Amino acid sequence: MTTIILILIAVISLLWSFIKDKAKTKKTLKISTKLFKNTFSEVFFIMALVALFLAWIPQSVIKTLLGSSNEIFSILLGAAIGTITIIPAFVAFPLAGSLLKSGSNLVAIAAFLTTLTMVGFATMPIEIKYFGKKFTLIRNGISIIAAILIAFGMGVIL
């Protein structure tokens, strides 16, 4: 139902935009169509890689690495994977759902997601360039600690 409401709002807004300024709306639609095509191909490629990853790696391996047999190890591994990975959040959440269905530990998945969104190991050179080395290292250090605490908090809550 929510999707239908959002689509209706978008269609009404588009019609209103056409009424206000037809030329500007057409120009914007061309730009957004091009952006959608570029984004779609990137998202499709990432989702395909995630699907291949989940297909190639047996569920038993995922369960062993991110499962509940050694909770601290699985949490740290989930945090490490999230720290070095660059995946958009809208891809990471379905991946996390697949990992959970494969038998991964919920806290390890929470560590993966929080470090993925909070810690920028792969983007550190850019961050150092603009914000400085000290700031970047402190921010990432605090983010890693906070992400692990959040993951443990999720384990306690859920």
PABAZA-44139 format. One record per atom (N, C-alpha, C): residue in three letters; z, y, x. Coordinates in steps of 0.02 Angstrom, whole numbers, padded with zeros to 5 digits, always signed. Each point is the difference from the previous one (the first is absolute). Example, Ala and Ser with C-alpha at 12.3 -4.5 7.8 and 13.67 -1.06 7.14 Angstrom:
PABAZA-44139
ALA+00390-00284+00660
ALA+00000+00059-00045
ALA+00000+00060+00045
SER-00036+00053-00018
SER+00003+00059+00042
SER+00037+00055-00039
//
This chain:
PABAZA-44139
MET+00000-00060+00041
MET+00000+00060-00041
MET+00000+00063+00043
THR+00039-00002+00055
THR+00003+00058+00044
THR-00068+00015+00030
THR-00037-00052+00018
THR-00067+00009+00029
THR-00046+00035-00049
ILE+00003-00020-00062
ILE-00043+00031-00051
ILE+00018+00075-00007
ILE+00064+00015+00000
ILE+00022+00070-00006
ILE-00025+00040+00060
LEU+00005-00027+00060
LEU-00023+00035+00059
LEU-00076+00011-00001
ILE-00036-00050-00023
ILE-00073+00007-00005
ILE-00018+00054-00050
LEU+00034+00001-00057
LEU-00012+00051-00051
LEU+00015+00070+00028
ILE+00054+00007+00037
ILE+00017+00065+00030
ILE-00055+00021+00049
ALA-00025-00048+00040
ALA-00052+00015+00049
ALA-00065+00021-00036
VAL-00019-00035-00052
VAL-00061+00016-00037
VAL+00006+00068-00034
ILE+00056+00013-00031
ILE+00011+00065-00032
ILE-00002+00056+00051
SER+00032-00011+00058
SER-00001+00050+00053
SER-00070+00012+00026
LEU-00039-00053+00006
LEU-00069+00007+00023
LEU-00042+00039-00051
LEU+00008-00016-00063
LEU-00036+00037-00052
LEU+00020+00074+00000
TRP+00063+00013+00008
TRP+00025+00069+00002
TRP-00030+00037+00060
SER-00004-00036+00057
SER-00029+00030+00060
SER-00073+00016-00010
PHE-00037-00046-00034
PHE-00071+00013-00015
PHE-00008+00063-00043
ILE+00044+00008-00048
ILE-00003+00058-00045
ILE+00013+00064+00039
LYS+00049-00003+00046
LYS+00019+00060+00038
LYS-00054+00021+00051
ASP-00025-00049+00039
ASP-00050+00015+00052
ASP-00040-00062+00015
LYS-00059-00003-00029
LYS-00043-00060+00005
LYS-00023-00012+00073
ALA-00021+00053+00034
ALA-00027-00007+00068
ALA+00055-00025+00048
LYS+00059+00029-00005
LYS+00055-00019+00044
LYS+00021-00073-00013
THR+00000-00019-00063
THR+00019-00069-00018
THR-00050-00050+00028
LYS-00065+00016-00005
LYS-00051-00045+00028
LYS+00007-00007+00075
LYS+00012+00057+00033
LYS+00009-00001+00073
LYS+00061-00043+00019
THR+00054+00008-00037
THR+00061-00038+00013
THR-00011-00074-00013
LEU-00037-00017-00052
LEU-00015-00070-00014
LEU-00041-00032+00056
LYS-00047+00037+00028
LYS-00039-00026+00056
LYS+00045-00014+00060
ILE+00044+00047+00015
ILE+00046-00008+00057
ILE+00047-00059-00012
SER+00028-00005-00061
SER+00047-00054-00014
SER-00035-00068-00001
THR-00062-00003-00022
THR-00037-00063+00001
THR-00011-00023+00072
LYS-00018+00045+00043
LYS-00009-00017+00071
LYS+00066-00023+00031
LEU+00053+00035-00015
LEU+00066-00018+00025
LEU+00021-00069-00026
PHE-00013-00013-00064
PHE+00017-00065-00029
PHE-00038-00056+00035
LYS-00064+00010+00013
LYS-00040-00052+00034
LYS+00028-00015+00069
ASN+00017+00052+00038
ASN+00029-00010+00066
ASN+00068-00035-00003
THR+00042+00023-00045
THR+00066-00029-00007
THR-00004-00072-00024
PHE-00043-00013-00048
PHE-00007-00068-00027
PHE-00018-00049+00054
SER-00047+00018+00043
SER-00021-00046+00053
SER+00057-00014+00048
GLU+00039+00052+00017
GLU+00057-00010+00045
GLU+00053-00045-00033
VAL+00016+00014-00062
VAL+00051-00039-00035
VAL-00023-00072-00008
PHE-00063-00009-00018
PHE-00026-00068-00009
PHE+00004-00039+00066
PHE-00017+00033+00056
PHE+00003-00033+00065
PHE+00072-00019+00018
ILE+00047+00044-00012
ILE+00070-00015+00016
ILE+00026-00056-00044
MET-00017+00002-00065
MET+00022-00053-00045
MET-00031-00067+00020
ALA-00062+00001+00022
ALA-00032-00062+00022
ALA+00035-00028+00062
LEU+00018+00044+00046
LEU+00037-00022+00060
LEU+00068-00030-00019
VAL+00034+00032-00046
VAL+00065-00026-00022
VAL-00009-00068-00033
ALA-00051-00007-00041
ALA-00013-00065-00033
ALA-00016-00054+00052
LEU-00041+00017+00050
LEU-00016-00048+00053
LEU+00063-00019+00039
PHE+00041+00050+00015
PHE+00063-00012+00036
PHE+00043-00050-00039
LEU+00007+00013-00065
LEU+00042-00045-00041
LEU-00032-00069-00008
ALA-00066-00004+00002
ALA-00033-00064-00006
ALA+00003-00040+00065
TRP-00005+00033+00057
TRP-00001-00035+00064
TRP+00070-00023+00021
ILE+00049+00040-00014
ILE+00068-00017+00022
ILE+00033-00042-00055
PRO+00019-00061+00016
PRO+00031-00042-00050
PRO+00065+00030-00028
GLN+00015-00015-00063
GLN+00060+00027-00030
GLN+00062-00023+00037
SER-00002-00059+00029
SER+00058-00026+00037
SER+00016+00045+00060
VAL-00052+00026+00034
VAL+00011+00044+00057
VAL+00030+00066-00023
ILE-00028+00027-00054
ILE+00027+00063-00028
ILE+00073-00010-00020
LYS+00014-00056-00033
LYS+00068-00013-00023
LYS+00047-00010+00060
THR-00025-00031+00053
THR+00042-00010+00058
THR+00015+00066+00035
LEU-00051+00042+00008
LEU+00009+00063+00036
LEU+00038+00052-00041
LEU-00019+00007-00063
LEU+00031+00051-00042
LEU+00044-00030-00055
GLY+00016-00065+00007
GLY+00041-00034-00049
GLY+00074+00012+00012
SER+00040-00038-00034
SER+00072+00012+00001
SER+00039-00044+00049
SER-00034-00042+00041
SER+00036-00044+00045
SER+00041+00039+00051
ASN-00029+00051+00030
ASN+00036+00044+00046
ASN-00012+00071-00024
GLU+00045+00024-00042
GLU-00011+00063-00035
GLU-00008+00059+00047
ILE+00041+00005+00051
ILE-00003+00056+00047
ILE-00068+00001+00036
PHE-00023-00059+00023
PHE-00064-00004+00034
PHE-00057+00021-00047
SER+00002-00024-00062
SER-00054+00016-00046
SER+00000+00074-00018
ILE+00058+00030-00004
ILE+00004+00072-00015
ILE-00028+00040+00059
LEU+00020-00018+00060
LEU-00025+00036+00059
LEU-00074-00010+00009
LEU-00025-00060-00014
LEU-00072-00013+00005
LEU-00038+00040-00053
GLY+00025+00001-00061
GLY-00031+00040-00052
GLY-00002+00074+00019
ALA+00056+00024+00028
ALA+00003+00070+00022
ALA-00049+00013+00057
ALA-00005-00047+00047
ALA-00046+00008+00056
ALA-00073+00001-00023
ILE-00017-00044-00046
ILE-00069-00002-00026
ILE-00015+00066-00036
GLY+00046+00024-00040
GLY-00010+00063-00036
GLY-00006+00059+00047
THR+00036-00003+00056
THR-00001+00056+00047
THR-00068+00007+00034
ILE-00032-00055+00017
ILE-00063+00004+00038
ILE-00062-00002-00044
THR+00009-00011-00065
THR-00058-00008-00044
THR-00018+00067-00032
ILE-00064+00010-00009
ILE-00024+00058-00038
ILE-00036-00028-00061
ILE+00036+00000-00056
ILE-00028-00024-00063
ILE+00019+00052-00053
PRO-00047+00021-00041
PRO+00019+00046-00054
PRO+00051-00033-00047
ALA+00045+00039-00027
ALA+00053-00026-00043
ALA-00029-00038-00060
PHE-00056+00025-00028
PHE-00028-00034-00059
PHE-00029-00068+00017
VAL-00008-00015+00064
VAL-00020-00067+00021
VAL+00062-00040+00019
ALA+00049+00034+00029
ALA+00060-00034+00024
ALA+00042-00030-00056
PHE+00003+00034-00057
PHE+00041-00025-00055
PHE-00028-00065-00029
PRO-00065-00006-00013
PRO-00025-00066-00021
PRO+00009-00054+00054
LEU-00007+00019+00063
LEU+00011-00047+00055
LEU+00072-00023-00001
ALA+00047+00046-00011
ALA+00070-00019-00004
ALA+00013-00048-00057
GLY-00033+00011-00057
GLY+00006-00047-00056
GLY-00026-00069+00018
SER-00055-00003+00036
SER-00027-00064+00021
SER+00047-00034+00050
LEU+00029+00038+00045
LEU+00048-00029+00047
LEU+00061-00027-00035
LEU+00023+00036-00051
LEU+00058-00022-00038
LEU-00015-00066-00036
LYS-00061-00005-00028
LYS-00020-00062-00033
LYS-00007-00057+00050
SER-00015+00016+00063
SER-00007-00051+00052
SER+00067-00024+00026
GLY+00054+00030-00023
GLY+00066-00023+00020
GLY+00034+00045+00051
SER-00025+00059+00011
SER+00032+00045+00048
SER+00065+00027-00029
ASN+00043+00020+00046
ASN+00065+00028-00017
ASN-00011+00071-00028
LEU+00033+00016-00054
LEU-00007+00065-00032
LEU+00021+00057+00047
VAL+00053-00012+00038
VAL+00025+00052+00046
VAL-00050+00011+00057
ALA-00032-00054+00024
ALA-00051+00007+00052
ALA-00060+00039-00026
ILE-00018-00011-00063
ILE-00056+00037-00030
ILE+00020+00073-00008
ALA+00061+00013-00020
ALA+00024+00069-00006
ALA-00001+00034+00068
ALA+00019-00036+00052
ALA-00003+00029+00068
ALA-00072+00015+00020
PHE-00045-00046-00017
PHE-00071+00011+00014
PHE-00026+00062-00034
LEU+00013+00006-00065
LEU-00025+00058-00038
LEU+00031+00066+00022
THR+00065+00000+00012
THR+00032+00063+00019
THR-00022+00023+00070
THR-00005-00046+00047
THR-00024+00020+00066
THR-00074+00020-00002
LEU-00038-00034-00042
LEU-00071+00016-00007
LEU-00009+00073-00022
THR+00042+00022-00046
THR-00009+00068-00026
THR+00040+00052+00039
MET+00052-00020+00036
MET+00043+00049+00033
MET-00012+00006+00076
VAL-00021-00053+00032
VAL-00006+00000+00073
VAL-00074+00001+00019
GLY-00018+00042+00047
GLY-00070+00007+00020
GLY-00011-00017+00072
PHE+00006-00064+00018
PHE-00011-00019+00070
PHE-00072+00011+00020
ALA-00047-00020-00042
ALA-00071+00006+00017
ALA-00023+00073+00002
THR+00034+00042-00038
THR-00020+00071-00002
THR+00043+00044+00046
MET+00041-00031+00042
MET+00044+00038+00045
MET-00038+00048+00046
PRO-00056-00019+00029
PRO-00034+00048+00044
PRO-00019+00065-00036
ILE-00023-00006-00061
ILE-00018+00060-00038
ILE+00062+00041-00017
GLU+00053-00035-00020
GLU+00062+00035-00018
GLU+00030+00034+00062
ILE-00002-00033+00058
ILE+00025+00031+00061
ILE-00040+00063+00017
LYS-00065-00004-00010
LYS-00044+00057+00015
LYS+00020+00061-00042
TYR+00015-00010-00064
TYR+00013+00056-00044
TYR+00074+00019-00004
PHE+00045-00048+00006
PHE+00071+00014-00009
PHE+00043-00007+00062
GLY-00028-00031+00052
GLY+00038-00009+00062
GLY+00030-00070+00004
LYS+00011-00021+00062
LYS+00024-00067+00013
LYS+00071-00011-00026
LYS+00044+00047+00013
LYS+00070-00007-00020
LYS+00007-00007-00076
PHE-00033+00045-00036
PHE+00003-00003-00073
PHE-00027-00066-00026
THR-00057-00022+00026
THR-00032-00061-00023
THR+00044-00061+00012
LEU+00029-00004+00059
LEU+00043-00058+00016
LEU+00063+00001-00043
ILE+00030+00058-00010
ILE+00060+00004-00042
ILE-00017-00017-00072
ARG-00054+00027-00026
ARG-00019-00014-00069
ARG-00014-00074-00011
ASN-00038-00030+00046
ASN-00015-00071-00007
ASN+00063-00044+00008
GLY+00044+00019+00046
GLY+00062-00037+00008
GLY+00043+00002-00062
ILE+00009+00060-00028
ILE+00039+00007-00062
ILE-00035-00038-00057
SER-00066+00003-00002
SER-00037-00034-00053
SER+00008-00075+00004
ILE-00001-00028+00060
ILE+00009-00073+00007
ILE+00069-00021-00024
ILE+00051+00037+00021
ILE+00068-00015-00021
ILE+00007+00006-00076
ALA-00026+00055-00027
ALA+00003+00011-00073
ALA-00037-00054-00037
ALA-00058-00020+00025
ALA-00041-00051-00034
ALA+00038-00067-00002
ILE+00032-00019+00054
ILE+00038-00063+00001
ILE+00061+00005-00046
LEU+00033+00057-00001
LEU+00057+00009-00046
LEU-00023-00003-00072
ILE-00058+00030-00015
ILE-00028-00003-00067
ILE-00016-00072-00019
ALA-00029-00037+00047
ALA-00017-00070-00013
ALA+00063-00040-00016
PHE+00053+00009+00040
PHE+00063-00034-00015
PHE+00029+00022-00067
GLY-00006+00064-00015
GLY+00022+00025-00065
GLY-00038-00032-00058
MET-00064-00009+00010
MET-00041-00034-00052
MET+00025-00072-00009
GLY+00018-00032+00055
GLY+00025-00069-00004
GLY+00066-00002-00039
VAL+00042+00049+00010
VAL+00064+00001-00035
VAL-00011+00016-00075
ILE-00044+00048-00013
ILE-00012+00020-00070
ILE-00035-00055-00039
LEU-00052-00029+00031
LEU-00040-00050-00036
LEU+00025-00070+00015
//
